[in-house]
Amino acid sequence: MYYRLTYISSSDKAQIGDFMLNGNKPLNIGNSVTCDLRLSGFEQYEPEVIVSILPNSDGDGWYVVKRTDGYNCLLNGESVNIAKILENGDVLTFTDFNTTKTELKFETFDDGEFDTSSGIVYKKHKSNKNYLVGILAVAIIALGLAAYSLFTHHKNLRDENLSVYHQSIYHITTDSVYLLCDTLVEGRHKMIVLDSIELDKVAEGTAFLTSDSLFVTARHCIEPWINDEEWDGVSSKTKMSPEVRLATKAETGNRIAGYEKFILRAHCVISKGFERYDYYSTDFNMNKTRDMVMRLGNTEEVIYWRTIFPLANRRDMELGDFAYLKPEKLSNDATYPQTEMAKWEDIISFVSQSNHDIAILGYPLNDNNTEVVTEVWGNLMAFEYNDSLNTPIGCLQLSADINPGNSGGPIFAKIGDEIKVIGIVSKADGRANQGMFWAVPITEVLNMHKQGDRIVEDSVTYRR
């Protein structure tokens, strides 16, 4: 059994008739995999969870739970104060006590099984001739593909020797953070260090050198303050790490000053064997156009914080989790790497092919020997993109047994007969099944590099 929510009234007339299966198909209302419904149309605020639709304990139905006092929630015209059982044909109404009104019709079906990972309803068996013919045709095609694969002897990625790429895999660590301020000294602008900290725990990850001689990694490896999940966003005294404290101080100061008066930079080291390269985070090229600058704090103090932590209505935010630079000079110990970055057409070709094997190379922290490159195997699970614009909507969704330390590492895939890097390890998905994580398509690096390594920022302020 599954359910469908259909727009029957909306401030956006184009939505009427659109529907969501099992509350998991993303539409403009902005719902997450946990069946949380968020109203759209309030762009200056972070969309708030209005209600959640949860299954009954016996699994034979659903109920709706109210999650906010900021909106009026009705079920068949009656107010939902806490929770109510949902029945087939019920109408859910959401209003903001002003003019915005959204109505959704709740309907249940038992003609198929809903797959939450793909958002697809699989119909039950049909006893008609066309259905049986279709099954037979699929079986014949599958046998043909199997025979073709057998006689052409194409190697899969798992059959390849990936040790040739180990030479391009490096450690990256971040150990300290500095807050600088643009100050007039004897009539000249000079950056003065206002504060500095050593991280309680050194941030560790993976970086890799491409065939274009670019060092690439995940942005959160060199800016560990951009995706803090512990801080509650209310007070500077609650669960705020020292690096986040400096980050909010810089962002708040810049918002008040109206220009980039404060700069936050971290000291980073890229190393492997006898090779060592010292950089600051400000040496790297990053795309900050997808960043969210959030207006936080309480009634006594306003705090601004820049983050790339993804929201239900902003799946593009984590696409900014990459950083790269072109080193001026490489060590004599560095050998020319063979890691080639996949182009957009390569990634689409990989998504379209039947074999979705991937390999992640890096230095996971749980490995006993941190000096040896570890190979982790997995599969591509999903990738959302705009086909007409050739742009990603969200990150690559992958399945593999990655660990802290893999962040920033390359994701290899075999596209036809070529092995290329298709993505950069971003982070594991704590809300998903074990082994699910996100990766930034490597084309984000290529696009920015083609634009002269700079994209003009146009950030928007939100409120949690």
N, C-alpha and C positions, 0 to 999 in steps of 0.2 A: 504494500500500500504506500502511496505517496500523496502529497497535496500540491495544489497550485494556487498561487495568489495572483489575481488579475486586477489591473487598474480599471475601476469603473468611474472614478472621478479624480481629477488631478489639476493643480494649477498649471501644469504643463500639459496642454491638450494633446500633444503628440504622444504622451505616455498611455493614453486611454486604449485599452485592449492589449497592452503588453502584459506579459505574465512571467512569473518565476516558478520553477518547479522545485518543490521541497524547500523553498526559501534559500536556495543555494546559488541560483543563476544570477550573476551580478547585473542589475539594472540601475537606472538613475537614483532609485531610492537608496542604494548603497548598502547592501547587506553582506555579512561576512559568513564564513563557513559554520559559525555557531548559530546561524539563523537569527542574528540580531538585525532589526530593521532600523535604518537611520533615514530621517527626512532630508531631502536635498533642498537647495534654494536659498540657503542662508550662508553666503560665501564668506562673511567675515568671521564666522565661527567654525570651530571644528564640529562636524556633524555629531549629534548626540544620539546615543542608543535610545530609541523610543520604547520598543517592546522586544521581547525575545519569544520565539515560538519553540517550545520544547516538547518532546514526546512524553506521553504518559508512562508511568513506571511499568505497566503491563504491555506497552508497545503497540496498543491497538488504537491509538488516537493521539491528539495533541492538545496543548493548552497554551494560552497567551499570558505572559507575565509583563506587567508594567515596570519600566526601568527609569522613569524620570518624572519629576514634578513640573517640568518646564513645558509640557504639552498635554493636551486633553486627549485621552484615549477612550474610544467608545466601541462596544461590541453590540451590534444590532440596536444602536441608539442608547444603550445603557453604559454608564461610566465603568471603566475597569480600574478599580482602586488598587488591587493587588494582582489577582490572577483569575482567569475564567476558562472553563472548558470550551474548546472549539468544536463546532459541529459543521457538517457539510452544508454549504450555502450561507454561512455566517458572513456578515459584512463588518470589517474593521475600519474605523474612521479615526484619523489623526488630524488635530488642528493645533495651531500655535496661539489660540485665543484671539487671533486677529482675523486675517483674511485667508491665510493659507489653509487649504483643506485637501486631504487625500483620502480616498476610499478604496479599499481592496476587498475583493470577494474571495472567500476561503472555500475551496472545493477539494474533496478527497476522491481518490481513484484507486481501484484495485486491479487494473488491467495490465499491470507491469511492475517491475522493480526499479527503484531509483538508485543510480550509482552516484554517490555524493562526490566522488573524486572527479568525475567528468561532467556531472550535471545532465546525464542522459537517462531517459526512461527506456528500459528494455521491455518490449511487449512480450506477453506470454505466447505460448505456442498457438499457431493458427493452423487449422486443418483444411487449408485450401490449396489448390493445385499450384498456384503461382508461388506460394510460400515454399513448397517442396522443390519446385524448379530452381528457385533462388538458392536454396541450401545446396542443391546438387552443383550449381554453377560455381558457387564459392569454393566447394570442395575440389572441383576440377582445377580452378585457378590456383588454389593452395598447393595441390600436387604438382602442378606445372612449375610454380616458383621453386618448390623444394628440389625438383629435378634439375632445374636450371642452375640453382646454387651448387648442387652436387657435382655437376659436370664442368662448371666454370672455375671451381676451386678458388673462389674469392676469399681472401683472409678477412676475418673479423678483427676488430680492434684488440680483442682479448688474445688473439694469436700473434700480435705484433710485439716486437722487442722495443719497449719504450725507454730503455736505459740510455739511448742516445740523447734523450731530452733532459736527463738528470743534470747535465752540465749547466743548464740554464736556470736551475731552481736555487733560490737563495733564502736565507733567513732574513726577517726584518723585525727589529725590536724598537720600541719607543720607551724611553726611560725617564724623561723629564719634560716639563711644560713651562713656558715663559710668557708672561703678560707684558707687552710693550705698549708704550704710549707716545704718540706724536707730540713732541714738546719743542717750544722755541728756546733755543740756547744761543745767546748772543746774536739774535736776529735770524738764525737758521733753524730749519726744522730738523729735529734729531729724534730717533726712536730710543726712548729710555726704558730700561727694564724696571717695571713697578713691582713685580712679584714673580716668584719662581717656585716650583715644587718638584720633588722627585716622586714618581709614581710609587704608591705602596706596592704595586705589583706590576712589573715590567710587562707592557703589552707585546705579545709575540705573534707573529704570523709568517706568511710566505710571500715572497716576491719572485718574479721571473723576468728574464731578459729575452726580448723578442728578436726576431731576425732583422727588425728595423732598428735594433740597438736601443730599445726603450725598456726601462725598468718599470714594471706594472705591478700593482698591488691593490688591496682593498683600502678604501679611504679610512675606514674605521680603525685600521691598523696604525695609521699615523695621526689620526685625530680621534683618540679614544673617548672623547667627550660628546660625540654627536649622536650616540644611540643608547644612552643610559636608560636602563629599564627599572632601576630601583627607586630613583627619585620620584616623589609624588607630584612635583610641579607646583607646590603650594608655598613652601617656605624654604629659605636658604639654609635653614638649620635642620631640615629633615631629610635624611638619607641622601644628601648631596655630597658626592665625592669631591675631593679638592680640585680635580681637573674640570669638573662641571661647574664648580664655584667660579673658577677663573673664566670659563667660557661664558657664563651668564653675565659676569662682570664686564667682559669685553663687549658682548652683544648689546647689553643694556646701555653701556656708555656710548656706543656708536649710534644707537637709536636716539638717545637724548641729544648728542652732539650734531646729528644729521649727516655725518660723514665717517669714514673709517679712521677714527682717531686711535682706536685700540686694536692691536694685532695679537693674536694668540698663536704661538708656534711651539712645536714639539721637536725634541732632538731625536732623530731616527738613525739607525745603523742597518745597512744592508751588508750581509756577510756570508761567506762560504769558504771554509778552509782558511787559507792565508789571505784571501781577499777581504777587504773591508772598505766600505764607502760611508762616510758620515754626511748626513743631510739634515735640513730642517723641513718640517712639514710644508712650510711656505715655498720650498723649492719645487714642490710637485705641482703638476697641472691637474685641476679638479673642475668638474662642472657643478656649480652651485645654483644653477637656474631652477632645479627641482627642490631645493631646500625649503623647509618650512621654518619661518621665524615665529615662534609661538609667544603670545603675550600671556604670561603666567603670574604667579604670586597671589597675594590676598589683598584685602582692602587697605592694608598698611604699606605695602610695598609692591611695586610692579617689577617683574623680572622678565627679561626677554631671553629666549634660548633657541639656538639654531639646531635643527635635528633633521635626520633622514629616516627616522623610525617610521615605517609604513603605516598608513591609516587605511580603513576600509574604502574610503572614497578617493584615496591618493595612492594607488598602487604603483605609480610612477616614481615615488619618492626614493625608493631604494635603488633605482637605476643610477643614482648619483654616488653609489658606494664604490668608486674606483678612483685611482690616482696613478699618475705616471710621470716620468721625467726622462730626459735624454742626458746621460752622463757625459761630462766633457771629456773624460779619459778613463778607459778601463784598464785594470791591472794586466800585467803581462801574463798572469795566471789564467785570465779569462779567455776561454775559447769561443769562437764564433758560434752562436746558438742556432738551432734548427727550428725553434718554435715560431711557426708562421701563424699570424692572426687571420681568422676566417673573415671573409667579407659577408655582406648581408645575404647575397644569393647563396653563399655556402651554407649559412645557418638555415635558411629556408629549405634548401635541398636536404639537409640533415633531418630537419623536422618531418619532411615528406617521406623519407626512406623508411624501410621496415625495421632496420637495426638501429636502435637508439642507445647502444652501449657508450659509456663515457669512462674516462679515467682521470682522477684528480691526483696531481703530484704535489707534494709538500712535506711539511714537517709537523705532523700532529703532536700535540704536547703529551699525549698518553703513550707515545711510542718510547720504548726503552732506549733506543739509540737515536738521539735527536740529530746526529750528524749524518745520517743516511736518509736519502730521499725515499719517502714511502708512497707506494702506488695504491690508490683506493678505487674500486670499481663500482659503477652504478649505472643508472639509466635516466634518460630524459623523460619526464612525466608530462610536462605541459609547457607551452609558450604562447602567450597572448601577444598579438601584434596587429598593427593596422596594415592590411595588405595593399591598400591603395597608396598610402604614404610611405611604405617601407620603413616603418618605425615601430619600436617595441611599445607595448602598453604596460607591461610589467616585466619582472625578471624571469629568467629561465627557472622552471621548477624541476628539481632533480631529486633522485633518490640514491643515497650512498651513505656509507658509515663514516661520515666525517667527524672531526673533533676540533676543539680549539687548537689553533696553530695552523689549520688548513686555510684559514681566512686569507684571501689575497692570492691563493694558488691558482694555477691554470687548469682549465678543464679541457681535456683533449677528446676529440671525436674523429672517427674515420668517415670522411665524406667522399663517397665513391672510392677511389684508390688512394686518396691523400689524407694525411693526418694533420689536423690543424687545431688551434686553440679556439674554442667557441665561447668561453666565458671565464669570469673571475669569481671565485668563491666569495660569497657575501656573508650569509649567516644561516644557521639552522632555524627551522620553524618550530618554536616551542609549542604551538597550538596544534601542529599536525602530527601524524604518526611518526614514530621514531625513524630516523634516517632521511627525513625530508628536509631539504634546504633550498636556498635561493642563490642564484648566480647572475651577475651582471653580464649581459651579452658583450662580447669583446668589440663589437661594432661601435659601442659608445666611445671607446678609446680611439678607434679609427676616425670616427666622425669629428671628434674634437681636434685630433691631430691635423686633419685636413683643413680645419678652420683656423690654423695658426696657433693652436694650443690655448685658445681663449674663447669663452662664450660669455657674453655680457649678462650679468645677473639681473633678474627682475623678480625679487622675492615678494611674498605676500605675508602679512601678519595674521595669525589666527589666535583664537583663545581656547584653551582647554576647558 
